[in-house]
């Protein structure tokens, strides 16, 4: 099963939680976005979701 880790505003992917998810068999993807500084944040996230899905 696949999972996309989408962190909160001002946060970043939590590697410990991602590792835990992967221990249980999840194929986990994570993308770090600066939501404030990146004007195309939603487009980047959308494209990332398409790239990592089958």
Protein Blocks (a to p, Z undefined) as FASTA:
>chain_A
ZZdddddehiacdfklmmmmmmnopacddddddfklmmklmmmmmmmmmmmpZZ
